[in-house]
C-alpha cells in the first residue's frame, strides 16, 4: 500500500520562473472530485464518494452513499443504523458509494481505477474486485484494514492513500491562475 500527501505540479513555464505550482496532479484531481461527489451523500452517519476512471484517465462513473431509491433519505428520516458504531453496517440501509458508482457505469470492462474518499468496506472491496480490469484503488481515509489487505493482494497496482487538496488551497490556486486574466 502506498501513501501520498497532496502536491501540485508546476507547469513548465512556472518551473522556469519559480512561481508556485498551478496545476493539480491527476491523483489529486480525481480524489478532490471524489470528495466533492461525497457532498451529495444522503447518509446520516458519513459522507463518502467514489470516482471510477478508465485507462485514458477519463471519468466513467461517480457514486455517493445514500438510501435505496424511493425510500426517505437518512438525513431526513434516520435509518435503524444511523446511530450504530461506525464500523457496524448490519442495520445501515445506505447503498455505498462504490456500489453506486459501479451501478451507474455503462461499461464495467473500462474501469481501471477507483478513487474513494474512504477505503472500501469488505463487501465493496469484493464487489470492486469483480471489475475485470481494475488495477488500483486510491483512498483518502482509512475505514477497514482487512479489505485493504485483500485489495492490495489482488490488484496489480495495489492500493494507494491520497489526501485530497484542501478547499482553501484550491481557492488560492484559482486566485493565482486568474491573476493574468
Protein Blocks (a to p, Z undefined) as FASTA:
>chain_A
ZZddddddddfklmmnopacfbdcfklmmmmmmmmmmmmpcbfkbccddddddfkopafb
dcdddddehiacfklmccfklmgcfklmklpcbdcfklmmmmmpmblmlpmbdcdfbdcd
fklmmmmmmpmklcbdcdfbdfblklmmmmmmmpmnlpaddddddfklmmmmmmmmmmmZ
Z
